[in-house]
Amino acid sequence: MRIRIRHTTRSVYDKPARSGVLTLRLTPPSFEGQSVVKWAIRAPGIERAATFRDGFGNVGHLISIAHEHSELIVEAEGIVETRDRDGIVRGLRDVAPVRVSLRETMLTAPGGSIRSLAREAKADDGVAGLHRLMHVVGDRIEYSVDQTDSETTAAEALSRGHGVCQDHAHVFISAARAAGVPARYVCGYMIAGDDQPAEAHHGWAEAWVDGIGWIGFDPTNRICPTDRYVRLGTGLDAASAAPIRGSRQGGSGETLDVDVDVEVESAIDSQSQSQQ
C-alpha cells in the first residue's frame, strides 16, 4: 500500500517566546514491510539542525531557535509504501538491548489491577497470551476521547475504563512488563476503516517474543498492525516516543493545533483524475 502523510503542528503564543529548542522525531524508518519513498520536514532552523539517532534507533533533529517568535509551525510530509507482515517487525536498527523494554516508567507503572490483568490473560504465554492481553485491554477500556490526557497513567486509565489509543497501549505495555515480557510504545499513523475508532495519528504497542522478535499489538482496534499502519518512532512510553518535544523561554498562553492527514495515494490519484 502506498500511503501519503501530512503532519502539521502549529503553536501560537499570546506573548512571544524569546527562544526555544526543539527535538523532532518525525522521520519514519525503512524496514521489512515499510519503505520510505520520500519524506521532508519543514521547521524553523531545520537546515541547521543537528541530526542524531537516539537510544531506541529513532532518527532525530535538534533545532535551536534563537529569535523571538509568536508562532511555531512544524510540518512533516511524504509517501511511505507498506506491506502486511502480520505485525512482525524485522529489519529495524534497534540500538537498546531488549531488556531495556522491561523498564517501568511513571506512565506505565503497574498497580495491582494491571498485575491481575496480566495474570488473567496469561500474558507470559507467548504469542497466544499477548493476543489475549490485547483483547482484554480493548474490552476493559472503552474508546472515548476527552476522558484522559497525556499525563494519564496506565493504572488510572484502567481504573476509569475509558481512554484512547495511548491509554490502551500503556495498559498493554504495563501488563506485559509485569508478566516479564519486554514491551515498548510505538507512535505512527494509520488509515482507519469505518469500524475503527483510532485517529490518523495513532499509538500502539510492540512486545518481544523469543524466537520471533518484536510483534505489534493494537488493543484499540484489537489487531496486529497491517499495511494500513506507518511506524514513526518508539520509546518506553508515549512521552519518550513523542514526535515533537521542546522547551522555550517566554511564550506564555500557548494554543496548540495538530493536523494529520493520512490517505492511500491510489485513492488520491483516482479522485484527482475524476475531477479532470
C-alpha positions as CSV (number, residue, x, y, z in Angstrom):
1,M,0.0,0.0,0.0
2,R,1.3,3.5,-0.9
3,I,0.3,6.0,1.8
4,R,0.7,9.7,1.7
5,I,1.0,11.6,5.1
6,R,0.9,15.2,6.1
7,H,1.5,16.0,9.8
8,T,1.3,19.7,10.8
9,T,1.8,21.1,14.3
10,R,1.1,24.8,15.0
11,S,1.8,26.6,18.2
12,V,0.6,30.2,18.8
13,Y,1.6,32.2,21.9
14,D,-0.2,35.1,23.5
15,K,3.2,36.5,24.4
16,P,6.1,35.9,22.1
17,A,8.7,33.3,23.0
18,R,12.3,34.7,23.2
19,S,14.0,31.5,22.1
20,G,13.4,27.7,22.0
21,V,14.8,24.3,21.5
22,L,13.0,21.5,19.6
23,T,13.7,17.8,19.3
24,L,11.9,16.3,16.3
25,R,11.5,12.5,15.9
26,L,9.5,12.9,12.7
27,T,11.4,10.6,10.3
28,P,9.8,7.2,9.7
29,P,12.2,4.3,9.3
30,S,12.5,1.9,6.4
31,F,12.5,-1.8,7.3
32,E,10.8,-5.1,6.2
33,G,7.3,-4.2,5.3
34,Q,7.8,-0.4,5.3
35,S,9.8,1.7,2.8
36,V,10.0,5.5,2.8
37,V,9.6,6.7,-0.8
38,K,10.1,10.4,0.0
39,W,9.9,12.5,3.2
40,A,10.5,16.1,4.2
41,I,10.4,18.1,7.4
42,R,9.8,21.8,7.4
43,A,10.5,23.8,10.6
44,P,12.3,27.0,11.5
45,G,16.1,26.2,11.5
46,I,15.7,22.7,10.2
47,E,18.5,23.3,7.7
48,R,20.9,23.9,10.6
49,A,19.6,21.1,12.8
50,A,21.9,18.5,14.3
51,T,20.8,15.0,13.2
52,F,21.2,12.1,15.6
53,R,20.0,8.6,16.3
54,D,18.7,8.1,19.9
55,G,18.9,5.0,22.1
56,F,15.8,3.5,20.6
57,G,17.0,3.8,17.0
58,N,14.8,6.8,16.2
59,V,16.3,9.5,13.8
60,G,16.0,12.9,15.4
61,H,16.7,16.5,14.6
62,L,17.7,19.0,17.3
63,I,16.8,22.6,16.4
64,S,17.7,25.8,18.2
65,I,15.5,28.9,17.7
66,A,17.4,32.0,18.8
67,H,14.9,34.7,17.7
68,E,11.7,35.9,19.2
69,H,8.6,34.3,17.7
70,S,4.8,34.3,18.3
71,E,4.1,31.2,16.1
72,L,5.8,28.0,15.5
73,I,4.9,25.6,12.7
74,V,6.4,22.2,12.1
75,E,5.4,20.1,9.1
76,A,6.3,16.6,8.0
77,E,5.1,15.2,4.7
78,G,5.9,12.3,2.5
79,I,5.0,8.9,1.0
80,V,5.5,5.5,2.5
81,E,5.0,2.1,1.0
82,T,3.8,-0.6,3.3
83,R,3.3,-4.4,3.2
84,D,1.4,-6.5,5.7
85,R,3.8,-8.5,7.9
86,D,1.2,-9.9,10.4
87,G,2.6,-7.4,12.9
88,I,6.1,-8.9,12.9
89,V,8.8,-6.2,13.0
90,R,12.1,-7.0,11.4
91,G,14.9,-5.0,9.9
92,L,14.8,-2.1,12.3
93,R,18.0,-0.6,13.5
94,D,17.5,-1.3,17.2
95,V,20.1,0.2,19.5
96,A,18.9,-0.6,23.0
97,P,19.1,-4.1,24.3
98,V,15.7,-5.9,24.5
99,R,15.8,-6.0,28.3
100,V,15.6,-2.2,28.4
101,S,11.9,-2.5,27.4
102,L,11.2,-4.2,30.8
103,R,11.8,-0.8,32.5
104,E,8.9,0.8,34.2
105,T,8.1,4.5,33.7
106,M,5.7,6.8,35.5
107,L,3.1,6.3,32.8
108,T,3.4,2.5,32.7
109,A,4.0,1.6,36.4
110,P,1.7,-1.4,37.1
111,G,-0.7,-1.4,40.0
112,G,-2.5,-4.4,41.5
113,S,-5.3,-4.2,38.9
114,I,-2.8,-4.3,36.0
115,R,-0.9,-7.3,37.5
116,S,-4.2,-9.1,37.8
117,L,-5.0,-8.3,34.2
118,A,-1.7,-9.8,33.1
119,R,-2.4,-13.0,35.1
120,E,-5.9,-13.2,33.8
121,A,-4.7,-13.0,30.2
122,K,-1.7,-15.3,30.9
123,A,0.3,-12.6,29.1
124,D,3.5,-14.6,29.5
125,D,2.1,-17.4,27.3
126,G,3.9,-16.4,24.1
127,V,2.0,-15.0,21.1
128,A,-1.3,-16.5,22.3
129,G,-1.0,-14.8,25.7
130,L,-0.3,-11.4,24.1
131,H,-3.2,-11.7,21.8
132,R,-5.4,-12.5,24.8
133,L,-4.0,-9.4,26.6
134,M,-4.7,-7.2,23.6
135,H,-8.3,-8.2,23.5
136,V,-8.7,-8.0,27.3
137,V,-7.3,-4.4,27.3
138,G,-9.7,-3.5,24.5
139,D,-12.6,-4.9,26.4
140,R,-11.7,-3.2,29.7
141,I,-11.1,0.3,28.3
142,E,-13.8,1.8,26.1
143,Y,-12.5,4.1,23.4
144,S,-13.6,7.6,24.2
145,V,-12.0,11.0,23.8
146,D,-11.7,13.7,26.5
147,Q,-11.6,11.2,29.3
148,T,-7.8,11.1,29.7
149,D,-4.9,13.3,28.8
150,S,-1.2,12.9,28.0
151,E,-0.3,12.5,31.7
152,T,-2.9,9.8,32.5
153,T,-1.1,6.7,33.7
154,A,-1.9,3.1,32.7
155,A,-3.3,2.3,36.1
156,E,-5.6,5.4,36.0
157,A,-6.8,4.6,32.5
158,L,-7.7,1.0,33.6
159,S,-9.5,2.3,36.7
160,R,-11.6,4.8,34.7
161,G,-12.4,2.2,32.0
162,H,-12.2,4.9,29.3
163,G,-9.4,6.2,27.1
164,V,-7.8,6.5,23.7
165,C,-5.0,4.6,21.9
166,Q,-2.3,5.9,24.1
167,D,-4.1,4.5,27.2
168,H,-4.7,1.2,25.5
169,A,-1.1,0.9,24.6
170,H,0.2,1.9,28.1
171,V,-2.0,-0.7,29.8
172,F,-0.9,-3.4,27.4
173,I,2.8,-2.4,27.9
174,S,2.4,-2.2,31.7
175,A,0.7,-5.6,31.9
176,A,3.2,-7.3,29.5
177,R,6.2,-6.0,31.5
178,A,4.5,-7.1,34.8
179,A,4.4,-10.6,33.2
180,G,8.1,-10.4,32.3
181,V,7.6,-9.6,28.6
182,P,9.6,-6.7,27.2
183,A,7.2,-4.2,25.6
184,R,7.5,-0.7,24.1
185,Y,5.3,2.1,22.8
186,V,5.1,2.9,19.1
187,C,3.7,6.1,17.6
188,G,2.8,6.4,14.0
189,Y,0.0,6.8,11.5
190,M,-3.0,4.7,10.5
191,I,-5.6,4.6,7.8
192,A,-8.7,3.7,9.8
193,G,-11.6,1.7,8.5
194,D,-15.3,2.6,9.1
195,D,-15.4,0.4,12.2
196,Q,-12.1,1.5,13.7
197,P,-12.0,4.3,16.3
198,A,-8.4,5.3,16.0
199,E,-7.4,8.6,14.6
200,A,-4.9,9.1,11.8
201,H,-2.1,9.9,14.3
202,H,-2.0,6.6,16.2
203,G,-0.2,4.7,19.0
204,W,0.1,1.0,19.7
205,A,2.5,-1.4,21.4
206,E,5.2,-3.9,20.5
207,A,6.1,-6.9,22.6
208,W,9.2,-9.2,22.4
209,V,8.6,-13.0,21.8
210,D,11.6,-15.2,21.9
211,G,12.2,-17.0,18.6
212,I,10.2,-14.4,16.7
213,G,11.3,-10.9,17.8
214,W,9.1,-7.8,18.1
215,I,5.4,-8.1,17.3
216,G,3.0,-5.2,17.1
217,F,-0.3,-5.2,19.0
218,D,-3.0,-2.6,18.7
219,P,-5.5,-3.0,21.6
220,T,-7.6,-0.1,20.3
221,N,-8.6,-2.0,17.2
222,R,-7.8,-5.5,18.5
223,I,-5.5,-6.3,15.6
224,C,-1.8,-6.6,14.9
225,P,-0.6,-3.8,12.7
226,T,-1.2,-4.3,9.0
227,D,-0.2,-2.5,5.8
228,R,-2.6,0.3,6.9
229,Y,-0.1,1.3,9.6
230,V,3.0,3.5,9.2
231,R,5.6,3.2,12.0
232,L,7.2,6.5,13.0
233,G,9.1,6.0,16.3
234,T,9.3,4.1,19.5
235,G,10.1,4.5,23.2
236,L,9.3,3.2,26.7
237,D,6.0,5.1,26.7
238,A,4.2,7.8,24.7
239,A,6.3,10.6,26.3
240,S,9.6,9.1,25.3
241,A,8.3,8.3,21.8
242,A,6.7,11.8,21.2
243,P,7.4,13.1,17.7
244,I,7.9,16.6,18.9
245,R,9.4,17.7,22.3
246,G,10.8,21.1,23.2
247,S,11.4,23.9,25.7
248,R,11.3,27.6,25.3
249,Q,11.9,30.9,27.1
250,G,8.8,33.0,27.4
251,G,5.8,32.3,25.1
252,S,3.0,32.1,27.6
253,G,-0.6,31.3,26.7
254,E,0.1,28.6,24.1
255,T,-2.6,27.4,21.7
256,L,-1.6,24.1,20.1
257,D,-3.2,22.7,16.9
258,V,-2.2,19.3,15.4
259,D,-3.5,18.3,12.0
260,V,-2.7,14.9,10.5
261,D,-3.9,13.7,7.1
262,V,-3.3,10.1,6.1
263,E,-4.5,8.8,2.7
264,V,-3.9,6.0,0.3
265,E,-2.2,7.5,-2.7
266,S,-4.1,5.5,-5.2
267,A,-7.3,6.9,-3.9
268,I,-5.9,10.4,-4.1
269,D,-4.8,9.8,-7.7
270,S,-8.3,8.4,-8.6
271,Q,-10.0,11.4,-7.1
272,S,-7.7,13.8,-9.0
273,Q,-8.4,12.0,-12.3
274,S,-12.2,12.1,-11.8
275,Q,-12.1,15.9,-11.3
276,Q,-10.2,16.5,-14.6
